Amino acid sequence: MAPSKKKAQKTIASMFGWSAPSRGVDIDLNEDLDILGEQPIPLDDSNRKSEIASQGSSTKRKFREAWKKKFPWLRHILIKDNSIMKCEYYERYGLPEPFGTGSGCVNIQHDSLVTHVASSSHRIAIAKWTCEMEKKVKSIPEHASLLANANMERIITTMKIIYFIAQKDLSISSYEDMCAFALTMKMANMPKSLEYSSQTSSKKKGAYDSPFFSIMIDESNDRSLELHLIIYCVYLTHDGRGKKVSEFMGITCINDGRGKTIYDAIKSFLIEKGHDLQKLIGIATDGASAMIGSEIGLISFLKKDYPSFIAIHCIAHREALAIADASKGFAELLNVEKLANKVYSWINNSSKRNKELMELLELMEIDANRVLQMYLKVVNALNQKLQDDIIDLTSIGTAIGITIRQLYRSYINCDNFGNGSFLLTEFLNCSKYGYLELKDSDGCLYRHELIYDVLQRCIMMEKSYVQAIVDGLNSHFVDLPLLNASKLFSPVHYEEDALVREQNAKLWLERLLQHLLDFRELSEHALYSIDKRGCEQELYSFVDNLFMNCEGFTMKEAWRYFSSMKDWHASFPNLMKLWRAILVIPASTIACERGFSKQNLIKSDRRSSLIVNTLDHLMRVSTIGPNIDEVDWNRVFELWKESKSRRMYDL
């Protein structure tokens, strides 16, 4: 994550005001002084002064060990009762001075060390040593390690700022501005320099520990027209004993949208990430032919590898297709839709017309938010239900069944057409006398005459339209028997009568086993750790216990109650495994749609050059990254520090 403006990266050598012509070349120190624009001078005036001072003084000063911490290059040598000081850099390059190959500095004073550090020859010697170390070592040099430890708090502060930027989908170009603002607010541990970058990553277990997992996929073009495949994962936390989680897995580039291309991309992605494909039991996709095509669709390729693989066509897409297909047979509805779109565009393009519309709605005492609402409120309710990120499979069939019954009751088998739809009912009540009236604020009365026969034909057409919606829902959800079979693990669907309850449980179990375990040729798959005969033997005792302990519970609530009980896993090992497999079956690709929305927020028009790897990291931080206060920043710092050799400079 580099700053937006490209700047020359500082090195340790440049920190000391010197840059080497080339590494590994012996350098004449007087020549170096010419490079710096200085006149050649005796190599260390301070050492000459120290010699004179030592000759004229009989007072012996004691060496302080604390000086070594302040001056890492300092060496203290005790010869008999006399102390001398040496410089490691001078000795290394054979400089003929007291601090170098000479007799040593005998002026044991702090001022002598300060004067030595300020000398040009010492700066050049340390710069030469730094360049040599940068070339030789592969791990972090000792001086860089010391510098990193001293800057630890500042580096962590920098990491927090960058993490916050990524989590809020902001551009990295805002990093310098945020640092500048923090500095003006005098925040603690802020780096003095605004130029700093790093990138760390960690591998999160999650789906790796789950006994089963499923994926949700979708493909779309980004703002730079690059074709991306987004993948979400559904799994159980805590080794399959925790809650059900839907989580962003990654985003990758694909060359085209063909089924074989997507199949190869998914397998390569999962293998590269270290996932066990034998644990993959289901997938949710949209209804594109590249996904669900019987010959060359993605699902057909997956079925060849895993015949018991459960493929779900996104339920939200199916509901939308049922509504869209129903309207195709009614040209009048399509004309109304076109007219509504034109009116909306006409009003939306003018603030004056929009204001006049709001005034009209206020006069008619109609809420503006309800004007755009479909009068088929029950269909809207179903649409909202099917757009949840995580959907209980047992609730899908129930929601669709309730919707169909309400449509029949309100629009088909009813005396008062539109019963339950506020706007439609109000319109029909106002028009039952063959006209509509409106009185404005000035008391003027407006009347619009209606043609009764046309109104009756509209009602008959609307009944046909609703019937087409019902037929569409039934035709698009042919897999409801399988989804309803998951009611085996949902006590809220159990009957009071024990005999009926056992009959239903037996039927549900047969359907599940038929779809999941009837392909013994793939005995290595994780599903085949479930024994069919064992499930049948455990069934009635399992259902009785579930009914007695969790009466009225949904599948999710019952799982939360029993998942952590070890005795249940011991008493019903096969049915508990089957329960875990059912829990991770995905029902929709809504999470993928939201993922693409997040992609477009991050990869905006001004950031269209983001590569897919960077985009993947940013989406991961934004979607599943923990709160900034929950991150162990000391651990992050250590990982960052050990990840590679780094050239450090003081922040």
C-alpha positions in Angstrom: 0.0 0.0 0.0 2.1 2.8 -1.3 1.3 6.6 -1.1 -0.4 8.1 -4.0 2.5 10.3 -5.0 5.6 8.4 -6.0 8.6 9.5 -3.9 12.1 8.2 -3.6 12.2 5.7 -0.8 14.6 6.7 2.0 17.4 4.4 2.9 19.5 4.2 6.0 22.4 5.7 4.1 20.4 8.7 3.1 19.4 9.3 6.7 23.0 10.1 7.4 23.3 12.6 4.6 25.3 10.4 2.2 24.6 8.3 -0.8 27.1 5.6 -2.1 28.2 5.8 -5.7 27.9 1.9 -5.8 27.8 -0.8 -3.3 30.8 -3.0 -2.6 33.3 -0.5 -3.9 36.2 0.7 -1.6 35.7 4.4 -1.0 38.4 6.9 -0.3 37.2 9.1 2.6 38.8 12.3 1.3 37.2 11.6 -2.0 33.9 11.2 -0.3 34.3 14.6 1.3 34.8 16.1 -2.1 31.4 14.5 -3.1 29.8 16.2 -0.1 31.3 19.6 -1.2 33.7 19.8 1.8 37.4 20.4 2.0 39.6 17.5 3.1 40.3 18.0 6.8 42.1 15.9 9.4 40.0 12.9 10.0 38.8 13.7 13.5 39.6 17.0 15.2 38.0 15.8 18.3 40.5 13.0 18.7 43.5 15.5 18.4 41.9 17.7 21.1 41.4 14.6 23.2 45.1 13.7 23.0 46.2 17.2 24.0 43.7 17.3 26.8 44.9 13.9 28.0 48.5 15.0 28.1 47.8 18.1 30.1 45.4 16.6 32.6 46.2 14.2 35.5 42.5 13.7 36.5 41.2 10.3 35.6 37.6 10.1 34.5 35.5 6.9 34.8 33.8 5.3 31.8 30.0 5.0 32.0 28.3 1.8 30.7 25.2 3.8 29.8 27.2 5.5 27.0 27.2 2.2 25.1 23.4 2.2 24.8 23.5 5.8 23.4 26.5 5.1 21.1 26.2 1.5 19.8 29.5 1.8 17.9 31.5 2.6 21.1 34.1 0.1 22.5 35.6 0.5 26.0 39.0 -1.1 26.5 40.7 -1.3 29.9 44.5 -1.6 29.7 45.9 -2.1 33.2 44.3 0.8 35.0 43.8 3.1 32.0 40.6 3.3 30.0 40.5 4.1 26.3 37.5 4.4 23.8 37.4 3.1 20.3 34.9 3.4 17.4 33.9 0.1 15.6 33.5 1.9 12.3 36.9 3.5 12.5 38.5 0.2 13.4 36.7 -1.6 10.6 38.0 0.7 7.9 41.5 1.2 9.4 41.3 4.9 10.0 44.6 6.1 11.7 43.0 8.1 14.5 42.7 7.5 18.3 39.2 6.1 17.8 40.5 3.9 15.0 43.8 2.2 14.7 45.5 4.7 17.0 46.2 4.3 20.7 42.5 5.1 21.5 40.8 8.2 22.9 41.8 8.6 26.6 39.6 11.7 27.2 36.8 9.8 28.9 34.1 12.4 28.6 30.7 12.5 27.0 31.6 15.6 25.1 34.3 13.7 23.3 31.8 11.2 22.0 29.4 13.9 20.9 32.1 15.7 19.0 33.2 12.4 17.4 29.6 11.7 16.2 29.3 15.2 14.7 32.5 14.8 12.6 32.2 14.3 8.9 34.5 11.3 8.9 32.3 9.4 11.4 29.2 10.1 9.2 31.0 8.8 6.2 32.3 5.7 8.0 28.8 4.8 9.3 27.3 5.4 5.9 29.8 3.1 4.3 29.2 0.4 7.0 25.4 0.7 6.4 25.8 0.2 2.6 28.0 -2.8 3.2 25.5 -4.3 5.7 22.6 -3.8 3.3 24.4 -5.8 0.7 25.6 -8.7 2.9 22.7 -9.5 5.3 19.4 -11.1 4.4 17.7 -10.8 7.8 16.9 -7.5 9.4 20.3 -5.8 10.4 20.9 -5.2 14.0 20.6 -1.4 13.7 17.4 -1.8 11.7 16.0 -4.1 14.4 16.8 -1.6 17.1 15.2 1.2 15.0 12.1 -0.9 14.4 11.7 -1.6 18.1 12.0 2.1 18.9 9.4 2.9 16.3 7.0 0.1 17.2 4.2 2.3 18.5 4.5 4.7 15.5 4.4 1.8 13.1 1.3 0.3 14.8 -0.4 3.7 14.6 0.4 3.8 10.8 -1.0 0.3 10.5 -4.2 1.3 12.2 -4.7 4.3 9.9 -4.2 2.1 6.8 -6.5 -0.6 8.2 -9.2 2.1 8.8 -8.9 3.4 5.3 -9.3 -0.1 3.8 -12.2 -1.0 6.1 -14.1 2.2 5.1 -13.5 1.6 1.3 -11.4 4.8 1.1 -8.5 5.4 -1.4 -5.0 5.1 -0.1 -4.4 8.6 -1.4 -6.3 9.8 1.7 -3.6 8.4 4.0 -1.4 11.5 4.0 -4.3 13.8 4.7 -5.4 11.6 7.6 -1.9 11.6 9.0 -1.7 15.4 8.6 -5.0 15.8 10.4 -3.9 13.5 13.3 -0.7 15.4 13.6 -2.6 18.7 13.9 -4.7 17.1 16.7 -1.4 16.1 18.4 -2.3 12.5 18.6 0.2 10.3 20.4 2.6 7.9 18.6 2.1 9.6 15.2 5.0 9.2 12.7 6.8 12.4 11.8 7.0 11.3 8.2 3.9 10.8 6.1 5.7 8.3 3.8 5.3 4.8 5.0 3.8 1.6 3.6 3.4 -2.0 4.4 1.1 -4.9 3.7 0.4 -7.9 5.9 -2.0 -10.8 5.4 -3.1 -13.7 7.6 -4.8 -17.0 7.0 -8.1 -17.4 8.7 -9.2 -20.9 9.6 -13.0 -20.7 9.6 -14.1 -22.9 6.7 -11.0 -25.1 6.9 -12.2 -26.6 10.2 -15.8 -27.1 9.2 -16.7 -30.7 8.3 -18.7 -29.5 5.3 -18.9 -26.2 3.4 -20.7 -24.8 0.4 -20.1 -21.9 -1.9 -22.1 -19.1 -3.6 -20.7 -17.7 -6.8 -21.5 -15.0 -9.4 -19.7 -13.3 -12.2 -19.8 -9.7 -13.3 -17.7 -7.0 -15.0 -16.1 -4.3 -12.9 -15.7 -0.6 -13.8 -12.7 -1.4 -16.1 -14.7 -4.1 -17.9 -12.6 -6.9 -16.3 -14.6 -10.1 -15.8 -14.5 -11.2 -12.2 -15.8 -14.3 -10.4 -16.8 -13.6 -6.7 -17.0 -16.5 -4.3 -18.7 -16.6 -0.9 -18.5 -19.6 1.5 -21.1 -21.1 3.9 -19.7 -23.1 6.8 -20.0 -23.9 10.5 -17.7 -22.3 13.0 -15.8 -24.1 15.9 -15.1 -27.4 14.0 -18.7 -27.7 12.9 -20.2 -27.2 16.3 -20.8 -23.4 16.0 -23.1 -21.1 14.1 -23.7 -21.0 10.4 -21.7 -18.3 8.7 -21.7 -16.8 5.2 -18.4 -15.2 4.5 -16.5 -13.6 1.6 -13.9 -16.1 0.3 -12.3 -14.2 -2.6 -12.5 -12.6 -6.0 -10.6 -13.8 -9.1 -10.3 -12.9 -12.8 -11.7 -15.2 -15.5 -11.1 -15.0 -19.2 -14.7 -15.6 -20.3 -18.1 -16.6 -18.9 -18.2 -20.2 -20.2 -19.1 -23.0 -17.8 -15.8 -24.9 -18.3 -13.8 -21.7 -17.6 -15.8 -21.0 -14.4 -15.4 -24.7 -13.3 -11.6 -24.6 -13.8 -11.4 -21.2 -12.0 -13.3 -22.5 -9.0 -11.3 -25.7 -8.6 -8.0 -23.8 -9.0 -9.1 -21.2 -6.5 -10.2 -23.7 -3.8 -7.1 -25.8 -4.2 -4.8 -22.8 -4.1 -6.5 -21.6 -0.9 -6.0 -25.0 0.7 -9.6 -26.2 0.9 -10.5 -29.9 0.8 -12.8 -30.4 -2.2 -14.2 -33.6 -0.6 -15.9 -31.4 2.0 -17.7 -29.3 -0.7 -21.4 -30.4 -0.8 -23.3 -27.5 -2.4 -23.3 -24.4 -4.6 -25.7 -21.6 -5.3 -25.6 -19.8 -8.7 -27.8 -17.6 -10.8 -29.9 -18.9 -13.7 -27.5 -18.2 -16.5 -27.0 -21.0 -19.0 -23.2 -21.0 -18.3 -24.1 -21.9 -14.7 -27.1 -24.4 -14.9 -26.9 -25.6 -18.5 -27.4 -29.3 -18.7 -24.6 -29.9 -21.2 -21.8 -27.4 -20.8 -22.9 -25.5 -17.7 -20.9 -25.3 -14.5 -23.2 -27.6 -12.6 -22.9 -30.3 -15.2 -19.1 -30.4 -14.8 -19.4 -30.4 -11.0 -22.0 -33.2 -11.1 -19.5 -35.4 -13.0 -17.0 -35.1 -10.2 -19.6 -35.2 -7.4 -23.0 -36.8 -8.4 -24.5 -36.1 -5.0 -23.5 -32.4 -5.2 -26.5 -30.1 -4.4 -26.9 -27.2 -6.8 -29.3 -24.4 -5.9 -30.6 -21.9 -8.4 -30.8 -18.7 -6.3 -34.2 -18.4 -4.8 -34.3 -14.6 -5.1 -33.6 -14.9 -8.8 -36.2 -17.5 -9.3 -38.8 -15.3 -7.6 -37.9 -12.4 -9.8 -38.1 -14.6 -12.9 -41.6 -15.9 -11.9 -42.8 -12.3 -11.7 -41.1 -11.2 -14.9 -42.4 -14.3 -16.8 -46.0 -13.7 -15.6 -46.0 -10.1 -17.0 -44.8 -11.2 -20.5 -48.2 -12.4 -21.5 -49.9 -9.1 -20.8 -49.0 -6.3 -23.2 -51.1 -3.8 -21.1 -48.8 -4.4 -18.1 -45.7 -3.8 -20.2 -47.2 -0.6 -21.5 -47.9 0.6 -18.0 -44.4 -0.2 -17.0 -42.9 1.8 -19.9 -45.2 4.7 -19.1 -44.3 4.6 -15.4 -40.6 4.7 -16.3 -41.1 7.6 -18.7 -43.1 9.6 -16.0 -40.4 8.8 -13.4 -37.6 10.1 -15.7 -39.6 13.2 -16.7 -40.2 14.1 -13.1 -36.8 13.2 -11.9 -35.1 15.4 -14.4 -36.7 18.6 -13.1 -36.7 19.9 -9.5 -39.8 22.0 -10.3 -41.8 19.0 -11.5 -40.7 16.9 -8.6 -41.8 19.7 -6.2 -45.2 19.9 -7.9 -45.6 16.1 -7.6 -44.9 16.2 -3.9 -47.5 19.0 -3.5 -50.0 16.9 -5.4 -49.4 13.8 -3.3 -49.7 15.9 -0.1 -53.0 17.3 -1.4 -54.2 13.7 -2.0 -52.9 12.7 1.4 -50.8 9.9 -0.1 -47.3 9.0 1.3 -44.7 9.5 -1.4 -42.9 6.4 -0.4 -46.1 4.3 -1.0 -46.6 5.5 -4.6 -43.8 3.3 -6.0 -44.9 0.4 -3.9 -46.5 -2.5 -5.8 -50.1 -3.2 -4.7 -49.2 -6.9 -4.4 -47.8 -6.3 -1.0 -47.6 -10.1 -0.3 -45.2 -10.5 -3.2 -43.0 -7.6 -1.8 -42.9 -9.4 1.5 -41.8 -12.6 -0.2 -39.1 -10.7 -2.1 -37.7 -9.2 1.1 -37.7 -12.6 2.8 -35.8 -14.2 0.0 -33.1 -11.5 0.1 -31.7 -12.4 3.5 -28.0 -13.4 3.6 -28.6 -16.6 5.5 -32.0 -18.3 5.0 -33.4 -21.2 6.9 -34.1 -23.9 4.2 -37.3 -24.9 6.0 -38.7 -21.4 5.8 -38.5 -21.2 2.0 -41.3 -23.6 1.2 -43.4 -22.1 4.0 -42.9 -18.5 2.8 -43.8 -19.5 -0.8 -46.9 -21.5 0.4 -48.1 -18.6 2.5 -47.6 -16.2 -0.5 -49.6 -18.4 -2.8 -52.5 -18.8 -0.4 -52.6 -15.0 0.2 -52.7 -14.3 -3.5 -55.6 -16.7 -3.9 -57.4 -15.2 -1.0 -56.9 -11.5 -2.0 -57.1 -11.6 -5.8 -58.5 -14.8 -7.2 -61.0 -16.6 -4.9 -62.5 -13.5 -3.3 -65.6 -11.3 -3.5 -63.7 -8.0 -3.1 -60.8 -7.9 -5.5 -57.7 -6.5 -4.1 -58.6 -7.1 -0.5 -55.6 -6.3 1.6 -54.0 -3.9 -0.8 -54.5 -0.4 0.5 -54.0 1.7 -2.7 -55.9 -0.7 -4.9 -58.8 -1.1 -2.5 -59.1 2.7 -2.1 -59.1 3.2 -5.9 -61.8 0.6 -6.4 -64.0 2.1 -3.6 -63.6 5.6 -5.1 -64.4 4.3 -8.7 -67.4 2.1 -7.9 -69.8 4.8 -9.0 -68.1 5.1 -12.4 -66.0 8.3 -11.8 -63.2 9.7 -9.7 -63.4 13.1 -7.9 -60.7 15.4 -6.5 -61.2 18.7 -4.7 -58.2 21.0 -4.6 -57.3 23.6 -1.8 -59.4 26.3 -3.5 -62.5 24.1 -3.4 -62.6 23.4 -7.1 -64.0 19.9 -7.8 -62.5 17.8 -10.6 -64.3 14.7 -11.9 -62.9 11.9 -14.2 -65.5 9.7 -15.8 -64.6 6.0 -16.0 -65.7 3.4 -18.5 -67.2 0.6 -16.4 -66.6 -2.2 -18.9 -62.9 -1.3 -19.2 -62.5 -1.3 -15.4 -64.1 -4.8 -15.2 -61.8 -6.1 -18.0 -58.8 -4.7 -16.0 -59.9 -6.7 -13.0 -60.2 -9.9 -15.0 -56.9 -9.3 -16.6 -55.3 -8.7 -13.1 -56.8 -12.0 -11.8 -55.1 -13.8 -14.8 -51.9 -12.0 -14.0 -51.9 -13.1 -10.4 -52.7 -16.7 -11.5 -49.7 -16.5 -13.8 -47.5 -15.4 -10.8 -48.8 -18.4 -8.8 -48.0 -20.8 -11.7 -44.6 -19.2 -12.1 -43.7 -19.7 -8.5 -44.8 -23.4 -8.7 -42.8 -24.0 -11.8 -39.6 -22.3 -10.7 -39.5 -24.0 -7.3 -39.6 -27.6 -8.3 -37.0 -28.5 -5.6 -39.3 -27.6 -2.7 -39.6 -31.3 -1.7 -35.8 -31.4 -1.0 -35.9 -28.1 0.8 -38.9 -29.1 2.8 -37.2 -32.3 3.8 -34.8 -30.3 6.0 -37.8 -29.9 8.3 -36.5 -33.1 9.9 -34.3 -30.8 12.0 -36.9 -28.1 12.7 -39.2 -29.0 15.7 -41.5 -26.1 14.8 -42.8 -28.2 11.9 -43.4 -31.4 14.1 -46.9 -32.6 14.5 -48.4 -33.2 18.0 -49.5 -36.7 17.0 -46.6 -39.1 17.6 -47.5 -41.4 14.7 -47.9 -38.6 12.2 -44.6 -37.1 13.4 -42.7 -40.3 12.9 -44.2 -40.8 9.4 -43.2 -37.3 8.4 -39.7 -37.8 9.8 -39.2 -41.0 7.9 -40.4 -39.4 4.6 -38.0 -36.4 5.1 -35.1 -38.6 5.9 -35.6 -40.7 2.8 -35.6 -37.6 0.6 -32.4 -36.3 2.1 -30.6 -39.6 1.9 -31.8 -40.0 -1.7 -30.2 -36.7 -2.8 -27.1 -36.9 -0.7 -26.0 -40.6 -0.2 -27.2 -42.6 -3.2 -23.8 -42.4 -5.1 -21.5 -44.9 -3.4 -18.9 -44.7 -6.1 -17.5 -41.5 -4.5 -16.9 -43.1 -1.1 -14.0 -40.7 -0.3 -16.4 -37.7 -0.1 -17.0 -36.4 3.4 -20.7 -37.1 3.1 -20.1 -40.8 3.1 -18.9 -40.7 6.7 -22.7 -40.7 7.3 -24.1 -44.2 7.5 -27.6 -44.5 6.0 -28.5 -47.5 8.1 -27.2 -45.6 11.2 -29.5 -42.7 10.4 -32.5 -44.9 10.1 -31.7 -46.6 13.4 -31.2 -43.2 15.2 -34.3 -41.5 13.6 -37.2 -42.0 16.0 -35.2 -41.5 19.2 -33.6 -38.4 17.7 -37.0 -36.9 16.7 -38.5 -37.6 20.1 -35.6 -35.9 21.9 -35.7 -32.9 19.6 -39.5 -32.6 20.0 -39.4 -32.9 23.8 -36.5 -30.5 24.4 -37.1 -28.0 21.6 -40.8 -27.9 20.8 -41.6 -24.8 18.7 -37.9 -24.2 17.8 -36.7 -23.4 14.3 -33.8 -25.4 12.9 -31.4 -22.6 13.7 -32.6 -22.3 17.3 -32.5 -26.1 17.8 -29.0 -26.2 16.4 -27.9 -23.5 18.8 -29.3 -25.5 21.7 -27.9 -28.9 20.9 -24.7 -28.3 18.8 -22.4 -28.0 21.8 -23.8 -31.0 23.6 -21.2 -33.8 23.4 -23.7 -36.5 24.4 -25.9 -35.7 21.3 -22.9 -36.1 19.0 -22.1 -39.4 20.7 -25.7 -40.7 20.8 -26.7 -39.6 17.2 -23.4 -39.4 15.3 -24.9 -39.9 11.8 -27.9 -37.6 12.1 -25.8 -34.9 13.7 -23.4 -35.1 10.7 -26.4 -35.0 8.3 -27.7 -32.0 10.2 -24.4 -30.2 9.8 -24.4 -30.9 6.0 -28.0 -29.5 5.7 -27.1 -26.4 7.6 -24.4 -25.3 5.1 -26.5 -25.8 1.9 -26.8 -22.3 0.4 -30.1 -20.9 -0.9 -29.2 -17.7 -2.8 -26.5 -15.6 -4.2 -27.6 -12.4 -2.5 -24.3 -12.2 -0.7 -22.5 -12.2 -4.1 -24.7 -9.3 -5.4 -23.8 -7.3 -2.3 -20.1 -8.3 -2.8 -20.2 -6.8 -6.3 -21.7 -3.6 -4.9 -18.8 -3.5 -2.4 -16.4 -4.1 -5.3 -17.8 -1.1 -7.2 -17.5 1.1 -4.1 -13.8 0.2 -3.7 -12.9 0.1 -7.4 -14.4 3.4 -8.3 -13.8 5.4 -11.5 -10.8 7.1 -9.9 -9.3 3.8 -8.8 -10.0 1.7 -11.9 -6.4 0.5 -12.1 -6.6 -1.6 -9.0 -5.4 -5.1 -9.7 -7.6 -8.0 -8.6 -5.2 -9.1 -5.8 -5.3 -5.7 -4.2 -9.0 -5.5 -4.7 -9.4 -8.9 -3.0 -7.4 -7.7 0.0 -9.4 -4.5 0.3 -12.7 -6.4 0.1 -11.6 -8.9 2.7 -10.8 -6.1 5.1 -14.0 -4.2 4.4 -16.3 -7.2 4.6 -14.9 -9.6 7.2 -12.2 -7.6 8.9 -12.5 -7.3 12.7 -13.0 -4.0 14.4 -9.9 -2.0 14.7 -10.0 -2.3 18.5 -10.1 -6.2 18.2 -6.9 -6.5 16.2 -3.7 -7.6 18.1 -1.5 -4.9 16.7 1.6 -6.1 18.6 1.2 -9.5 16.8 0.6 -7.7 13.5 3.8 -5.7 14.0 5.8 -8.8 14.7 4.5 -10.5 11.6 5.2 -7.4 9.5 8.7 -7.1 11.0 9.6 -10.8 10.4 8.0 -11.1 6.9 11.1 -9.8 5.0 14.2 -7.8 5.3 13.4 -4.1 5.6 15.4 -0.9 5.3 14.3 1.1 8.2 14.5 4.8 9.0 13.4 6.8 12.0 9.7 7.7 11.8 
